Amino acid sequence: MSDRLRKYILVRLLLTIPMLLILVSIVFVVLRVLPGDPALAILREGASEEQLDAFRASMGLDKTIPEQYVEFLSGAIRLDFGESMTRDRLVIDEIKTFFPATVELALYSMVVVAGMGIISGAYAAKNRKSPADYTIRVASIVLYSIPIFWLGIMFQMYFGAQLGWLPVFGRLTSGNVPEVSITGLYTIDALITGDFDLFIDAIKHLVLPAMTLGLVLGGAFARLTRANMLVVLEQDFITAGRARGITERALVYRHGLRNAFIPIITILGLQFAALLAGAILTETTFSWPGLGRLVVDRIFDRDFTTVQASILFFAIVVAGINLLVDILYGFIEPRIRY
Amino acid sequence: MSKKGNNSIDTKEELNTTLSEEGIGLLGRFLRGRIWYGAEWYFAVAGATVLIAILLMTLFAPVLAPYDPNGFVAAPFIPPGGGHQLLIVRDSDANNVNIDSLDQQVFGVIRNKNGDKVARELTDSITRYGDLDALALALAAGEVDFAFVDELDESMIPLSVNNLTIVVRGMGTSFPLGTDNLGRDMVSRVIWGARTVMSVALLSALFSSTVGITLGLISGFMSGLVDRVLSLTMDSLYSFPGLLLAIAMVAMLGPGMINVAVAVSVIYIPTFFRVVRGQVLTIKEELYVDAARSLGAKSSSILLEYILPNVIPSIVVVFSINIADAILTEAGLSFIGLGLPPDIPDWGYDLSKGHSFLVAGHWWLITVPGVLITLVSLSFSMLGESLSEILNPRLSDQ
C-alpha cells in the first residue's frame, strides 16, 4: 500500500466522523427538535398530562435540547439504543434479528440490478440511436416511474395468486425454521450447513421481492451504465482497436465494459441508499421481516425507542457503505486522491 | 442544424418547415422542434400532453367528478363498466318484503326505471342499513320493477342482510372504473385524488427548490468554510434513504397535506443544492461575471442578475424530475399508512386499501390508482429527461 493510498484512506476515514455526526444530528432534529411532540405522537390524543410527563421522563425528553443531544449522540456511538417499549428485549437485539433479512434482500436485488442494468445498458450503448436503444431507454424510465409496491403487488397477483409458482409472503414457508443461525442470511446459512431444502425454500421466497426491488432500480442503473459506456466508447483506444480489426462485439463487451466498470461499480455502491429506501416498501409489500418493516410496524405500535434506533442504525449503515465504496474506489482507481 | 447542409429532409412537410425559417408563428417553431430534437421532442410533447390533461383534471375536479369522492354512492365492488344498480333478491324470509312470488331458489332482478338515483339510494339503504322497507315502497310506487333471473353469474356479489341474501350487480355506464370497498365511485376518487397528489408534489417541489437553490447559490458563491459545511451536510442528507426520513418526519409531525409535502421536500433539497452549486462554480468564473464585478456590481446583484438566470435551465429539469419522484414518495408514504388523513382522496391510500381486497379478485381497486401514479410520474420524468437533452445538449451524451 503506497503512502498516498494510506493517506487517502485516512482522510476518508476521518471524513466519516463529521458525516456520521451530521446524519445522527439530522435524525435527532427530526425526532426531537421538529414541532411534533414524540410523547403525543406515541401516546396519541387523550393521554393524560401525567402519562405524557411520565413518558417524557422515561425517554429523557424532559431535559433541555442540548442535554438530549449529548445523550442521543453518546448512545449512538456506543450502539446503546436502550430497551424496546413494546417487546421485552434490547433494541439492538431486535435490530440483530431483523437486519440480516434486509441484507439478504438487498444482496439478491443487487444481483438483479447489476445483471439487468449492465447487460441492457451496454447493449443500448453499443446500438446507440437504434430502436433497441430507445426501447431500453423508455423501458428504464417506465420502470423507475412505477411505484415499487405496486409492481410487487402485481407480481404477487400474477406469479403468486394466478400461476401459483412462487410464495408471496415472508422469508420461509411457515413452520420451516432454520436450525442454526450463523450469518442470519438463510441462503448462506443453508449452504454452510448443507441443508438443500432450506436453501431452495429461501430462494423461492426471495425471487419476487428481489425481482421487484431489482427491476425498479435496474432501470436507473441501465441508464447510468449506458451513459458511462458511451463515454468509454468514444475514447481513442476503442478507435485504435477498431482500426486493428477487433470485432465490434469484442470492443464493446470486452474492452469497453472493462473500462467502464470502475464508475459503474461505484454508482452501484452509491445506489445502496436508494436500495434501502426501496427495501422499506418491498418489505412492507411482501411481509419481509427486515429492518424497514420493523420501522414501519413499530411506528404503528408506538414503539419510539425501536423506531429511533432503527433509523439511526440505517444512518450508520449508509455512512459505513459510503466509506467502503470510497476506499474500494481508492484501490481500483489509483489516480483519485484527496 | 443548418438549412442547406441538411440531408435528412425527406418529406415535403419537413422541407416546408425547414425552408420557411422566417415569419413562422409560435406553433410553427414548436412543430419544427421535432426535426431539431428528434425523439426527445416526442418525449417532451407526450409528457406535457399527459400533464396538461392531469392539470386540467385537477383544476376542474369539482365539475368533472360525477360523485362525491367520499360519498357512498353505490354498492361496493362494482367492477369497471358497471352502472345502473340492479338488485337481485333471493328470499329466505319474504315477510319483510312485499314480494310473495319469491322462493328460496329464485333470483329476481329489481330494475330501475327512473334513472340510477333511486336504485342507488335503495342499494345504499339495503346494503348499509339493512333497510328493506324502502325497497318494498319503491316496488309499490312503481319506481322500480322486478324480473327473475335463472342463476347468479360472477359479476353478482352476494350480501347478507337480515334473513335475505341480496345480490348486487352493476350494469350500464354509470361507473366506468367501478366502485371501491365502501361503494365510492372510483372515477370521482381518481379525479379528486389527482388534485391531492399534484398539490403535494408541487408544494414539496416548491419547498425543496426554494431551500436547495438558495443554499446552492450561497455555497457556490461564498466557498470557504460555509461551502464545506453545507456541502458535507447535503452529501450526508443525500446518502440517507429518503423515504425513511420522510417516514420519521410524518410520524412525528402527524398526517396532513402540508406535513407530507414538507417531509417529502427534505429528500430533494440536496439534489437542487448539488446542481445549483456546481453550476455556480462554473458560471462565476465566466468573463461577463468578472466584467460585472470590475464595474463595481454588488455581490447580491451578481448572484441574482448574472448567475441565477443561467442556472434556471438546469433547475427546470431537476424540478420536473423532482415532482416525478415526489409523487412516488407520497404514494409510498400513503401505502405504508402514514400519508394523509383518510378523508382526503389519494391514489396511494386507495392503492394500499385495495391491496387487501385483491385476493377476492377486485383487481380494479389497485390497478386504477397504480396505473395513474405510474403515468403521471412517467410524464414528469419524460418531460424532465427530454428537457435536459434539449436545454443542455452538451451535458448529455449526444
Interface residues (C-beta under 8 A of the other chain):
Chain A: L15 P18 M19 I22 L23 I26 V27 V30 L31 L34 P35 G36 P38 A41 Y134 I141 V142 Y144 S145 I146 P147 I148 F149 W150 I153 M154 Q156 M157 A161 R226 A227 L230 V231 L270 A273 A274 L276 A277 G278 I280 L281 T284 G292 V295 V296 I299 F300 V307 I311 F314 A315 V318 A319 N322
Chain B: A39 L232 T233 D235 S236 L237 Y238 S239 F240 P241 G242 L243 L244 L245 I247 A248 M249 A251 M252 L253 G254 A324 L328 A331 G332 F335 I336 G337 L338 G348 L351 S352 H355 L358 V359 W363 I366 G370 I373 T374 S377 L378 S381 M382 E385 D397
